[in-house]
Amino acid sequence: METIKVNNVDKREILDFVSSDYLNFEIYSGDAITLSSNDPFTIEYREKVL
């Protein structure tokens, strides 16, 4: 099973399985993203303006 870790924390462990999609989550500047899969991937990052 693949894992997607942000800052060494598996996103599936911290999201609500009923209402969340672990493939769609917020990342922030400086976050370290780690994937266990060798499949191609795309990360879309949009900066928020405050």
VMD Tcl script that draws the C-alpha trace (Angstrom):
set ca {
  {0.00 0.00 0.00}
  {1.36 3.42 -0.92}
  {1.99 6.12 1.62}
  {2.05 9.88 1.27}
  {3.96 11.53 4.08}
  {4.12 15.23 4.86}
  {6.89 16.11 7.31}
  {7.28 12.36 8.01}
  {3.59 11.91 9.02}
  {1.39 9.62 6.91}
  {-1.58 11.75 5.75}
  {-3.93 8.76 6.02}
  {-3.29 8.52 9.77}
  {-4.46 12.07 10.50}
  {-7.44 12.50 8.13}
  {-11.04 11.45 8.78}
  {-11.71 8.51 6.41}
  {-15.43 9.38 6.16}
  {-15.13 13.00 5.05}
  {-11.55 13.36 3.76}
  {-9.67 12.40 0.62}
  {-6.05 11.69 1.51}
  {-5.07 12.48 -2.08}
  {-6.39 16.05 -1.73}
  {-4.89 18.00 1.16}
  {-3.11 21.26 1.91}
  {0.66 21.57 1.91}
  {2.65 24.55 3.05}
  {5.92 26.18 2.06}
  {8.73 24.21 3.65}
  {6.78 20.93 3.93}
  {8.72 17.79 2.98}
  {6.63 15.41 0.80}
  {7.62 11.70 0.65}
  {5.95 9.04 -1.53}
  {6.44 5.27 -1.23}
  {5.26 4.56 -4.78}
  {7.45 4.58 -7.89}
  {4.45 5.64 -9.99}
  {4.51 9.09 -11.62}
  {2.92 11.80 -9.50}
  {1.91 15.45 -9.72}
  {1.84 17.95 -6.88}
  {-0.24 21.06 -7.47}
  {0.70 23.93 -5.20}
  {-1.17 27.22 -5.07}
  {0.03 30.03 -2.84}
  {-2.67 31.61 -0.68}
  {-2.86 35.39 -0.52}
  {-3.77 36.72 2.90}
}
mol new
graphics top color blue
foreach p $ca { graphics top sphere $p radius 0.5 }
foreach p [lrange $ca 0 end-1] q [lrange $ca 1 end] { graphics top cylinder $p $q radius 0.2 }
display resetview
